[in-house]
Every structure is written in C-alpha cells, then in structure tokens.
Amino acid sequence: MRDINGRINNRIGIYWLLANRFFSSWIMFVDLKTKKIEVGKNVQFYGLAIFSRTSDSFISVDNHTSFRSSAHSNLIGIKGKCIVATHGPGATIIIGKNCGFSGTVIGALQKIVIGNYVLCGANTLITDFDWHGIAPAKRLDSCGESKEVIIGNNVFIGYGSTILKGVTIGENSVIGANSVVTKSIPANVIAGGNPCKVLKAI
C-alpha cells in the first residue's frame, strides 16, 4: 500500500517551507534595505536572520545566496538564527553568490570575504576577532586581536565548525564537521580536526 499519510505530510512540509521562504525573504529584504546593506537578486531567507551593521561599516550579499534560520529548513538541526554582523567602523563583510548558510554566525571587526558557491553546514562560526581581550584586565573593554578572513570559491565548511581570525581557506577545499580552523588551509584539500589540519588532497 502506498504511504498516503507520508505523502500528505511531505507535501505539507514543502508548502510550509515555500510560504516561510516567501514571507521571511520579504521581511528581510525590507530590513536589509533599511539598514543600507547591499543585497543581490533572489537572496532567500528561511526564517528571520539577524543582520547588524555598525556605523561606517559595510555588508554585501550577492545573488542567489540563502540563509536558513528556521529549524524546519534544515533537518540536520539548526540551533540558532543566522547572524551577520560588523562590530566596528571600517569593518567589511562580503558574501558571494550562490552561497548557503544554516544557523551560521559571521562576525567581523576588520574584514571577512566569502567567495562564490560556499556552503556552510549548520551551526558554523566565522569570525575575524577574539571578541574579548586575552589579558584579564582587558577582557571587558577590548575586542582583542583582529585579522581578516578569506574563504575561497566552492569551499564546503562542515557542521559545527569554527573559522577563526587570520585564516584563508583555498578554493574547493572541504572542512570536516566540528573542526576548529586556526591556521590557513590550501586549495583542493580535505581538512579537519581541532586544530584543523590537512588530511588529503581532493
């Protein structure tokens, strides 16, 4: 017998996602335009993301990029909303075309550049600064050190991974799930671990 119940539930799920994308994208488009964040064509949102641009900073998102903040939009398990934020004057975040993010946090004090066709698995973090000073006396009043982050085209960053300051990831490379990337990774490799290391060439 055909699984009628399963077919109906699948259809309802598809329609729910389409409606969620439509309304979320419309609300986010208005929000981003109000905040003077550059948005390309057909940028899609599943659930409401958080974008924050400090004064005298810059954020741009190119065409056909998607942000999944709703738990229903990626069943691997999204633990929070996508957050894209600059944290000081002069900070820059540039996101290329055809990228995909699920519950990803991107925070820049200096500069983060993400290429085209970059995929970030659920609950990833990309940041170019420490967020708090290292010295005990400066932890409450300092953002710590900042160094730009560059992610090349066609990079795939696995679930739960963290990309830290000063890192460049070369094009086509894959970062394994739950990796902590503290040093640059070359192009065309699979890398993973904490700290993240090259495992093999692609």
C-alpha positions as CSV (number, residue, x, y, z in Angstrom):
1,M,0.0,0.0,0.0
2,R,1.1,3.5,-0.7
3,D,2.1,5.6,2.3
4,I,-0.7,8.2,1.9
5,N,0.0,9.8,5.3
6,G,3.7,10.2,4.5
7,R,2.9,11.7,1.1
8,I,0.5,14.2,2.6
9,N,2.9,15.2,5.4
10,N,5.7,15.7,2.8
11,R,3.5,17.9,0.7
12,I,2.5,20.0,3.7
13,G,6.2,20.4,4.6
14,I,7.1,21.6,1.1
15,Y,4.3,24.2,1.1
16,W,5.2,25.3,4.6
17,L,8.8,25.9,3.5
18,L,7.7,27.8,0.4
19,A,5.5,30.0,2.5
20,N,8.2,30.5,5.1
21,R,10.7,31.5,2.4
22,F,8.3,33.9,0.8
23,F,7.3,35.9,3.9
24,S,10.8,35.7,5.6
25,S,12.5,36.9,2.4
26,W,10.1,39.8,2.0
27,I,10.6,40.9,5.6
28,M,14.3,40.5,5.5
29,F,14.6,42.5,2.2
30,V,12.9,45.4,3.8
31,D,15.0,45.1,6.9
32,L,18.3,45.0,5.0
33,K,17.4,47.9,2.7
34,T,16.5,49.9,5.8
35,K,19.9,49.1,7.3
36,K,21.7,50.0,4.0
37,I,23.0,46.5,3.5
38,E,23.7,45.6,-0.2
39,V,21.6,42.7,-1.3
40,G,21.7,41.0,-4.7
41,K,18.9,39.3,-6.7
42,N,17.0,36.3,-5.4
43,V,18.6,36.2,-1.9
44,Q,16.4,33.9,0.1
45,F,15.7,33.5,3.8
46,Y,14.0,30.6,5.6
47,G,13.1,32.2,8.9
48,L,14.3,35.6,10.1
49,A,18.0,36.1,10.3
50,I,19.8,38.9,12.3
51,F,21.9,41.4,10.3
52,S,23.6,44.2,12.2
53,R,25.7,46.9,10.6
54,T,27.6,49.3,12.8
55,S,28.1,52.9,11.5
56,D,30.8,53.4,8.8
57,S,30.9,49.6,8.1
58,F,29.9,47.6,5.0
59,I,27.9,44.4,4.4
60,S,27.0,42.9,1.0
61,V,25.3,39.7,-0.1
62,D,25.5,38.7,-3.8
63,N,22.8,36.9,-5.9
64,H,21.1,33.6,-5.1
65,T,22.5,33.2,-1.6
66,S,20.3,31.6,1.1
67,F,20.1,31.9,4.8
68,R,18.3,29.2,6.8
69,S,17.4,30.2,10.4
70,S,14.3,28.1,10.8
71,A,14.8,24.7,12.4
72,H,12.4,23.1,9.9
73,S,14.5,24.3,6.9
74,N,17.5,22.0,7.6
75,L,16.7,18.8,9.5
76,I,20.4,18.2,10.5
77,G,19.5,20.6,13.4
78,I,19.8,24.3,13.4
79,K,20.5,25.6,16.9
80,G,20.0,29.3,16.2
81,K,19.4,32.0,13.7
82,C,21.9,33.1,11.1
83,I,23.7,36.2,12.4
84,V,25.8,38.5,10.1
85,A,27.3,41.5,12.0
86,T,30.0,44.1,11.8
87,H,31.5,45.2,15.1
88,G,33.3,48.4,14.4
89,P,33.8,51.3,12.0
90,G,35.6,50.2,8.8
91,A,34.6,46.6,9.2
92,T,33.6,44.7,6.0
93,I,31.7,41.5,5.2
94,I,31.4,40.5,1.6
95,I,29.4,37.3,0.8
96,G,29.5,35.9,-2.8
97,K,26.8,34.5,-5.0
98,N,25.1,31.1,-4.7
99,C,26.2,30.6,-1.1
100,G,24.3,28.7,1.6
101,F,24.2,29.2,5.4
102,S,22.3,27.3,8.1
103,G,22.4,28.9,11.5
104,T,25.8,30.4,10.7
105,V,27.3,33.3,12.6
106,I,29.5,35.7,10.8
107,G,31.2,38.5,12.9
108,A,33.7,40.9,11.6
109,L,35.7,43.6,13.3
110,Q,38.1,44.0,10.3
111,K,37.2,42.1,7.1
112,I,35.6,38.8,6.1
113,V,35.4,37.8,2.4
114,I,33.4,34.7,1.4
115,G,33.6,33.6,-2.2
116,N,31.0,32.2,-4.5
117,Y,29.3,28.8,-4.1
118,V,30.4,28.5,-0.5
119,L,28.4,26.1,1.7
120,C,28.3,26.4,5.5
121,G,26.9,23.5,7.4
122,A,24.6,24.1,10.3
123,N,25.8,26.0,13.4
124,T,29.1,27.2,11.9
125,L,31.0,30.3,13.1
126,I,33.2,32.6,11.0
127,T,34.9,35.4,12.9
128,D,38.0,37.6,12.4
129,F,38.5,38.7,16.0
130,D,38.7,37.4,19.6
131,W,35.5,39.2,20.9
132,H,37.2,39.7,24.2
133,G,40.8,40.7,25.1
134,I,43.1,38.0,26.2
135,A,44.7,39.8,29.2
136,P,42.4,39.6,32.3
137,A,42.4,43.4,32.7
138,K,41.2,43.9,29.2
139,R,38.6,41.2,28.8
140,L,35.6,43.5,29.5
141,D,36.7,46.6,27.5
142,S,38.6,45.1,24.5
143,C,37.6,43.1,21.4
144,G,41.1,41.5,21.3
145,E,43.1,41.0,18.2
146,S,41.6,41.0,14.7
147,K,42.9,39.6,11.4
148,E,41.0,39.3,8.1
149,V,39.4,36.0,7.0
150,I,39.2,34.9,3.3
151,I,37.2,31.9,2.2
152,G,37.7,30.9,-1.5
153,N,35.1,29.8,-4.1
154,N,33.4,26.4,-3.7
155,V,34.5,25.8,-0.1
156,F,32.4,23.5,2.0
157,I,32.5,24.0,5.8
158,G,31.1,21.1,7.7
159,Y,28.6,21.1,10.6
160,G,29.6,22.9,13.8
161,S,32.9,24.2,12.5
162,T,34.6,27.4,13.7
163,I,36.8,29.6,11.4
164,L,39.0,31.9,13.5
165,K,40.9,35.1,12.8
166,G,43.7,35.3,10.2
167,V,42.6,32.2,8.3
168,T,42.5,31.8,4.5
169,I,40.7,28.7,3.1
170,G,41.6,27.9,-0.6
171,E,39.1,27.2,-3.2
172,N,37.3,23.9,-3.5
173,S,38.5,22.7,0.0
174,V,36.3,20.8,2.5
175,I,36.4,21.5,6.2
176,G,35.2,18.4,8.2
177,A,32.5,18.7,10.8
178,N,33.2,20.2,14.2
179,S,36.7,21.5,13.1
180,V,38.4,24.5,14.6
181,V,40.4,26.3,11.9
182,T,43.2,28.3,13.5
183,K,45.6,28.4,10.5
184,S,45.2,28.8,6.8
185,I,44.1,25.8,4.6
186,P,45.3,25.4,1.0
187,A,43.1,24.9,-2.0
188,N,41.8,21.5,-3.1
189,V,42.1,19.6,0.1
190,I,40.0,17.9,2.8
191,A,40.9,19.1,6.3
192,G,39.5,18.5,9.7
193,G,40.1,18.3,13.5
194,N,40.9,20.6,16.4
195,P,43.1,22.2,15.4
196,C,42.2,21.7,11.8
197,K,44.9,20.0,9.6
198,V,45.1,18.9,6.0
199,L,44.0,15.2,5.7
200,K,44.3,14.6,2.0
201,A,44.1,16.2,-1.4
202,I,40.9,16.2,-3.4
